[in-house]
Amino acid sequence: MWRVTVVLLALLIAALQLKYWAGSGGVREVEALRVLVEAQARENATLEQRNAALQAEVEDLRRGNAALEERARTELGLIRPGETFFRVIEAPLPPESEPQQ
């Protein structure tokens, strides 16, 4: 009887260890989830920085005309009344001559 109890306890401990190391919610799964949480936290931090920059840009556009004017000039190519627009076009480079042999 005593040996049967010891064997049953040993099997119970082995089953619990197997569940702890390889089962659902075990060490491997927890570690994999920890890695996913860290990756998500890094992505969230990047997105928070981007959102802060966008929010600052929105506030700048709401408050002053300088940012709005800059955007109109760069993105839409607009000029003020009375200004003269100059477009500089660079001449194409001459084709390279092939080395003589």
PEURNOR-V770955 format. One record per backbone hydrogen bond with DSSP energy under -0.5 kcal/mol. NH is the residue of the N-H (numbers start at 1). CO is the residue of the C=O. If there is no record, write none. Layout:
BEGIN
nh: [NH;NH]
co: [CO;CO]
END
This chain:
BEGIN
nh: [5;6;7;8;9;10;11;12;13;14;15;16;17;18;19;20;21;22;23;23;26;27;28;30;31;32;33;34;35;36;37;38;39;40;41;42;43;44;45;46;47;48;49;50;51;52;53;54;55;56;57;58;59;60;61;62;63;64;68;69;70;71;72;73;74;75;76;76;77;78;83;85;86;88;89;90]
co: [1;2;3;4;5;6;7;8;9;10;11;12;13;14;15;16;17;18;18;19;23;20;21;26;27;28;29;30;31;32;33;34;35;36;37;38;39;40;41;42;43;44;45;46;47;48;49;50;51;52;53;54;55;56;57;58;59;60;64;65;66;67;68;69;70;71;71;72;73;72;80;83;84;86;87;88]
END
